[in-house]
Each structure stands twice: as C-alpha cells, then as structure tokens.
C-alpha cells in the first residue's frame, strides 16, 4: 500500500506501514509472522462519499489493502436534492468525508483528493478541463510505472466522461470497474423485469452514454442485481466493526444516519454495494491475477439509450458483466484488516 499508517507497536507497523498482509503464520517465538504483499495495480477511486455510506466502507477497505496504489480519489455528486445529501456542494462534501476517513485511519500520507463537479454539466455543454478531469488524464498518461490502472467508480460517471471527451486516448490506458446499470434481462431468466431505473446510471445519463457509446474504455460492470448481493446484517456489522476503533465507530455512525431516517424503513440489513470495487481489484487471485472468485460473462458493450436502457450492439467492444461477487472473501477480508489495524 502506498500510504503509511501511524502505529504504536512494531506488529502494527509490520502489518500496515510495512505493506504486509494482515493474515499471520505461527512463528517459533509465539509471534505472528506477516505475509508480504506489494502493490501490483493502481486504482483511481471515484465515489459519492457524501451520499450512501457504502462508499466509505469501500474507501477504507481500499486504503487498507497493500496490493493497490491509490494515486487519486475523486469525490463525486449524486442526484440533485437527494435525501442523502441535498446540498449544492455534494462533491466538496464527498472530499470532506474522504479526509474524515483518512484521519480516523491515521494515514501519514493521504492520497490526493479532488472534488469533481458538484452537478452534471448542462446538456450539450462542451467538456471542461476541470481539476478532476485533468488529474484523471495525467494519471492515465503516466509513463513512469508499469502497474495497470483501474478506474473504480461507485456512483455516476461525470468526471470520467469529461476526461474521456477531453483526451479520448486514455480509454486504452485503463479499465473501468463500475457499480451501476440495471439488470441484463437475459442473465436473469424467469425473474420479472424491474421497471425502475437504476440509481447510479441516472445520476448523469449523458456521462454513461459517453462512456458506453462513444469511448473505447474496457468496462467491468457490476449491475444492480450483482451489487445487491453484498448484503450484510446489522448484527454482523456491529460485531465486525467493534475491533476497528474510531474508524468502526465512525462507519457505524454514518450508517445510522441513513437507517434511522424517519421516512424510510430499511430493516436490519444493509447493502454495501460499492465493496465489489475492492473485490475485483485489491483481492484478485495470486497466480494469473484476476477476479477469479467472482462470476461474470463477456459480451459486446451495449449502447445506453433513454432511461438508461440497453440497446444491443453486436459490434461493440467486449465488456464484462458480473453476475456474482465473492461476498465471503470481501467481508472477511474487510473485517480482518480493520480489526488488525485497530484504529
């Protein structure tokens, strides 16, 4: 991991700041030996961190993962007047949330954090070289590293689309892992089709259309039916976060902010739908690195049309559509890393 964590004991320093894995082997001295892990890919994180708190779990989990470098975090917007953040400064608020997580993780060096647009650009507006777009382009065009680049997006695609419009050639220099889009009907035989549009795809439909229809970027899509598999109970969350100190307390507070909202009743489970971003990048398999424990199909990238619907495009570039995510690996790894650090 490229970001060090303040520690008070040699064992924590070996586990986090030293970039070692958080699973130990018994040593003859009775102490645990740390397993070594080094960065083998880069990830740009782009999420609505002031909206659904599932993004905060994904952020902390990525930051605690030694196999990835995080050269950039982009705070993005959600729907206008959304009940999760009804302000006009959603991207700025997202940046503040990233800094709050980093502070609780006691990171000595924080990744660069930039606010994206606070709202989608006006229809038909030309692309603007915003700070976020310029930073995305700069990272994609780096020639001083051989680590592959993944763009991990857990909400809308406004800032990525703007960067692609400004510099189309960056599409060939990274892969997009996106939490978004509604179900593909043929992958759910016998299941009634949902009529409501998927949340992330409608944050900025024009941006989704730019990425799918007009760019050449390779897409790994986790559609709604797949990301909703990341369901976990309140009891599991409370038990798993208890050893995580101030970070665990803060994450539970952010969840409670949502689940206690009087106008909705969410029961006793929550969907940490952004966590597949970690599973498919930081938790790739050892030999022949890939998302080996999560199921997907490869198909031509469809066109995205009105209401974020798919239109078949037989000549489209290949894309992955994930149908199943390894939830056991995801949650077990997250809780183990949080507990071992003991923030």
Phi and psi in degrees as a GROMACS rama.xvg file:
@    title "Ramachandran Plot"
@    xaxis  label "Phi"
@    yaxis  label "Psi"
@TYPE xy
-90.1494  2.63661  UNK-2
-123.765  123.946  UNK-3
-83.2427  154.872  UNK-4
-119.455  137.699  UNK-5
-64.47  136.812  UNK-6
-137.511  163.32  UNK-7
-116.524  -7.79712  UNK-8
-134.118  154.145  UNK-9
-59.6911  -34.2957  UNK-10
-65.9769  -41.5596  UNK-11
-65.2847  -39.4259  UNK-12
-61.1469  -38.2583  UNK-13
-69.2224  -32.7076  UNK-14
-78.7092  -41.6111  UNK-15
-105.448  -65.8069  UNK-16
-62.0278  -31.9055  UNK-17
-78.1311  -5.43856  UNK-18
75.2122  18.6378  UNK-19
-84.9824  159.63  UNK-20
-71.1396  162.221  UNK-21
-97.8236  11.7259  UNK-22
-108.546  129.777  UNK-23
-110.588  159.037  UNK-24
-111.253  146.322  UNK-25
-64.6319  133.404  UNK-26
-107.975  161.264  UNK-27
-64.4478  -25.3782  UNK-28
-79.5675  -5.92495  UNK-29
92.1577  -7.28472  UNK-30
-93.4832  157.364  UNK-31
-82.971  136.55  UNK-32
-88.5477  141.549  UNK-33
-91.1087  138.503  UNK-34
-85.7701  137.11  UNK-35
-83.7145  136.586  UNK-36
-139.684  134.703  UNK-37
-118.941  156.568  UNK-38
-59.7547  135.499  UNK-39
-132.572  2.91324  UNK-40
-157.789  160.929  UNK-41
-105.405  145.76  UNK-42
-133.157  127.183  UNK-43
-90.0181  126.397  UNK-44
-100.999  128.644  UNK-45
-133.935  114.79  UNK-46
-156.604  163.25  UNK-47
-90.197  69.8993  UNK-48
-65.4863  -13.3967  UNK-49
-95.0931  1.70192  UNK-50
-100.446  -123.601  UNK-51
-59.9192  125.797  UNK-52
-68.2341  -3.47346  UNK-53
-58.8709  -29.4594  UNK-54
-66.5085  -28.3268  UNK-55
-70.0015  -36.3431  UNK-56
-64.2672  -44.9126  UNK-57
-62.0719  -42.2983  UNK-58
-60.9647  -51.0836  UNK-59
-63.0703  -38.7864  UNK-60
-64.7829  -44.4279  UNK-61
-62.2147  -44.2238  UNK-62
-63  -27.0959  UNK-63
-89.1997  3.88724  UNK-64
-102.581  115.351  UNK-65
-74.2395  -10.0199  UNK-66
-86.6515  -0.974724  UNK-67
-125.564  147.117  UNK-68
-100.599  140.661  UNK-69
-117.857  92.9562  UNK-70
-81.0122  -12.9608  UNK-71
-162.27  138.05  UNK-72
-123.187  128.384  UNK-73
-111.272  123.269  UNK-74
-87.5232  124.776  UNK-75
-117.237  170.796  UNK-76
-93.8725  168.294  UNK-77
-123.676  -156.264  UNK-78
-68.3233  147.66  UNK-79
-61.4072  134.593  UNK-80
62.0293  25.1067  UNK-81
-62.174  142.499  UNK-82
-66.5898  -21.4964  UNK-83
-74.659  -29.8993  UNK-84
-161.077  98.4156  UNK-85
-88.2712  9.78534  UNK-86
-79.1662  174.854  UNK-87
-99.9954  12.0189  UNK-88
-127.052  44.8086  UNK-89
-62.128  -42.9062  UNK-90
-67.5177  -39.6059  UNK-91
-64.0994  -40.4582  UNK-92
-64.7923  -34.834  UNK-93
-62.2986  -41.397  UNK-94
-61.4289  -41.0855  UNK-95
-62.0464  -36.9608  UNK-96
-67.8116  -39.1833  UNK-97
-60.1509  -44.5543  UNK-98
-65.5397  -34.5678  UNK-99
-65.5839  -40.6113  UNK-100
-65.7673  -45.0104  UNK-101
-60.6756  -38.5666  UNK-102
-64.5126  -40.7752  UNK-103
-72.8996  -23.5334  UNK-104
-86.332  -2.59645  UNK-105
55.4199  43.88  UNK-106
-72.8894  127.904  UNK-107
-69.6761  -43.761  UNK-108
-120.508  117.023  UNK-109
-90.952  148.622  UNK-110
-67.8695  152.958  UNK-111
-58.9254  134.004  UNK-112
-124.402  128.353  UNK-113
-131.032  138.105  UNK-114
-79.4807  130.438  UNK-115
-80.9987  -161.302  UNK-116
-66.3669  144.249  UNK-117
-82.1607  -5.51415  UNK-118
-162.626  162.453  UNK-119
-64.7763  144.402  UNK-120
-64.7093  159.427  UNK-121
-62.548  146.53  UNK-122
-54.0288  131.491  UNK-123
79.7485  0.3398  UNK-124
-68.832  142.417  UNK-125
-68.8971  156.788  UNK-126
-65.5868  146.728  UNK-127
-118.662  138.201  UNK-128
-78.8068  71.1529  UNK-129
-71.272  162.864  UNK-130
-55.7367  -39.0312  UNK-131
-65.9284  -46.7606  UNK-132
-61.6257  -42.2486  UNK-133
-65.5968  -37.798  UNK-134
-68.3132  -38.7587  UNK-135
-62.4361  -46.3913  UNK-136
-62.3361  -44.3247  UNK-137
-61.3952  -41.5241  UNK-138
-67.7734  -40.403  UNK-139
-66.423  -29.0513  UNK-140
-92.4366  3.95873  UNK-141
-59.8255  140.21  UNK-142
-122.18  15.8577  UNK-143
-104.359  14.0205  UNK-144
-148.082  148.266  UNK-145
-103.198  1.69505  UNK-146
-69.5032  126.587  UNK-147
-63.0197  152.378  UNK-148
-110.883  129.074  UNK-149
-117.069  136.998  UNK-150
-103.34  109.279  UNK-151
-100.424  108.813  UNK-152
-115.209  126.013  UNK-153
-109.692  9.37058  UNK-154
-145.874  -123.989  UNK-155
-80.7726  179.664  UNK-156
-122.968  25.377  UNK-157
-55.3778  -52.33  UNK-158
-75.5268  -34.7905  UNK-159
-64.6412  -44.2341  UNK-160
-60.5607  -40.6058  UNK-161
-63.9521  -42.3419  UNK-162
-63.2448  -41.2705  UNK-163
-65.3931  -35.8412  UNK-164
-68.8566  -36.1003  UNK-165
-74.0121  -38.2291  UNK-166
-140.987  83.6296  UNK-167
-58.2379  -26.0613  UNK-168
-69.5134  -14.1629  UNK-169
-68.9952  -15.094  UNK-170
-59.783  -32.794  UNK-171
-85.2138  2.17332  UNK-172
-113.358  8.56132  UNK-173
-161.143  164.949  UNK-174
-113.306  143.943  UNK-175
-98.5519  125.107  UNK-176
-108.241  114.443  UNK-177
-124.276  127.137  UNK-178
-87.0374  100.364  UNK-179
168.885  164.425  UNK-180
95.1495  145.958  UNK-181
-79.0609  178.865  UNK-182
-64.8411  151.628  UNK-183
-94.2834  114.033  UNK-184
-55.9477  -39.2116  UNK-185
-71.9857  -13.6697  UNK-186
-91.4056  -1.48049  UNK-187
-129.667  61.3013  UNK-188
-61.0871  135.095  UNK-189
83.5249  -5.37714  UNK-190
-96.6831  128.533  UNK-191
-58.3587  138.604  UNK-192
-72.4453  132.452  UNK-193
-75.6843  139.111  UNK-194
-94.947  -18.6936  UNK-195
-80.6404  145.444  UNK-196
-72.1771  149.346  UNK-197
-76.5474  140.753  UNK-198
-57.6247  -57.0378  UNK-199
-64.4492  -35.039  UNK-200
-67.5051  -24.1887  UNK-201
-99.6902  1.091  UNK-202
-60.5803  -44.2302  UNK-203
-150.303  85.0236  UNK-204
-60.5326  -38.9421  UNK-205
-60.1889  -36.855  UNK-206
-66.696  -42.8527  UNK-207
-60.2169  -41.5474  UNK-208
-64.8893  -38.4526  UNK-209
-59.6867  -46.8972  UNK-210
-68.2323  -46.6813  UNK-211
-76.4128  -46.8314  UNK-212
-90.0393  -33.191  UNK-213
-115.796  -2.71313  UNK-214
-115.692  173.015  UNK-215
-110.624  11.2585  UNK-216
-67.277  139.947  UNK-217
-76.5692  132.789  UNK-218
-113.891  131.032  UNK-219
-108.795  105.77  UNK-220
-99.1302  133.447  UNK-221
-112.29  93.3041  UNK-222
-72.6396  176.453  UNK-223
-55.0806  -44.7689  UNK-224
-65.2049  -26.8999  UNK-225
-83.3562  -45.0127  UNK-226
-71.3937  -20.8364  UNK-227
-74.7288  -6.66715  UNK-228
-71.9343  -17.0311  UNK-229
-82.1536  58.0327  UNK-230
-97.2387  136.344  UNK-231
-143.189  146.518  UNK-232
-83.3282  158.068  UNK-233
-59.883  -39.4568  UNK-234
-61.6851  -41.2971  UNK-235
-65.7829  -40.8804  UNK-236
-63.5032  -45.7215  UNK-237
-62.6384  -43.4026  UNK-238
-68.1789  -42.7749  UNK-239
-71.0645  -29.327  UNK-240
-91.9301  -12.2334  UNK-241
-56.9213  -40.7142  UNK-242
-77.9961  -1.92753  UNK-243
-90.9474  12.6139  UNK-244
59.6598  -139.102  UNK-245
-65.9323  -30.6144  UNK-246
-64.03  -47.4619  UNK-247
-60.3289  -42.2003  UNK-248
-61.7349  -44.0226  UNK-249
-64.8492  -42.6445  UNK-250
-63.5065  -40.9483  UNK-251
-65.1951  -37.9179  UNK-252
-62.66  -40.1973  UNK-253
-68.6989  -36.1582  UNK-254
-65.2834  -44.5764  UNK-255
-62.2904  -33.3757  UNK-256
-55.8567  -34.2452  UNK-257
-88.216  -49.5488  UNK-258
-70.3666  -19.2392  UNK-259
-91.6647  3.76896  UNK-260
-59.0736  124.508  UNK-261
-60.5654  -30.6944  UNK-262
-79.2049  -11.8765  UNK-263
-130.914  154.275  UNK-264
-125.866  113.829  UNK-265
-102.21  3.83703  UNK-266
71.6167  -150.389  UNK-267
-118.836  25.3979  UNK-268
-128.709  164.086  UNK-269
-141.79  149.738  UNK-270
-103.828  111.237  UNK-271
-86.9093  67.9969  UNK-272
-68.5136  -14.7056  UNK-273
-88.6032  -9.05515  UNK-274
-62.7481  -26.4868  UNK-275
-57.7342  -20.9934  UNK-276
-59.7827  -33.6261  UNK-277
-76.9206  -45.8754  UNK-278
-54.8957  -43.6933  UNK-279
-85.2063  -4.59138  UNK-280
-122.152  -70.2976  UNK-281
-65.3664  -30.2566  UNK-282
-105.498  35.1467  UNK-283
-69.1717  161.098  UNK-284
-66.034  161.105  UNK-285
-72.2602  -78.9675  UNK-286
-72.2631  143.232  UNK-287
51.5412  67.9503  UNK-288
-54.4144  128.235  UNK-289
-170.582  172.822  UNK-290
-82.5565  61.4444  UNK-291
-66.2706  -24.9964  UNK-292
-96.5433  3.51998  UNK-293
-116.629  137.105  UNK-294
-87.9249  142.137  UNK-295
-152.552  165.282  UNK-296
-121.317  154.463  UNK-297
-109.227  131.016  UNK-298
-150.907  164.528  UNK-299
-62.3717  140.088  UNK-300
-64.4242  122.137  UNK-301
-75.9717  164.584  UNK-302
-82.9409  146.955  UNK-303
-105.476  126.332  UNK-304
-118.176  -158.591  UNK-305
-55.998  145.494  UNK-306
58.7856  25.6536  UNK-307
61.0613  28.9228  UNK-308
-82.1669  158.009  UNK-309
-94.0019  142.078  UNK-310
-122.846  124.972  UNK-311
-55.8646  139.4  UNK-312
-140.26  82.0386  UNK-313
-55.1997  -24.7219  UNK-314
-95.2773  7.54837  UNK-315
-68.7073  155.695  UNK-316
-64.5624  152.737  UNK-317
-64.605  140.116  UNK-318
-136.313  157.887  UNK-319
-96.5914  136.064  UNK-320
-118.678  114.402  UNK-321
-80.9121  133.132  UNK-322
-108.216  -16.9968  UNK-323
-152.845  138.069  UNK-324
-116.432  140.965  UNK-325
-74.9863  89.3874  UNK-326
-70.6156  -33.3074  UNK-327
-60.9588  -51.1864  UNK-328
-58.7954  -44.1466  UNK-329
-61.1661  -55.1643  UNK-330
-72.7649  -39.2112  UNK-331
-62.7223  -42.0884  UNK-332
-66.205  -43.2625  UNK-333
-59.9936  -51.1772  UNK-334
-65.9138  -36.8327  UNK-335
-64.0385  -43.888  UNK-336
-66.4438  -42.4272  UNK-337
-63.9292  -41.577  UNK-338
-69.0794  -40.1309  UNK-339
-65.1736  -36.3242  UNK-340
-75.3531  -35.9054  UNK-341
61.2186  43.1438  UNK-342
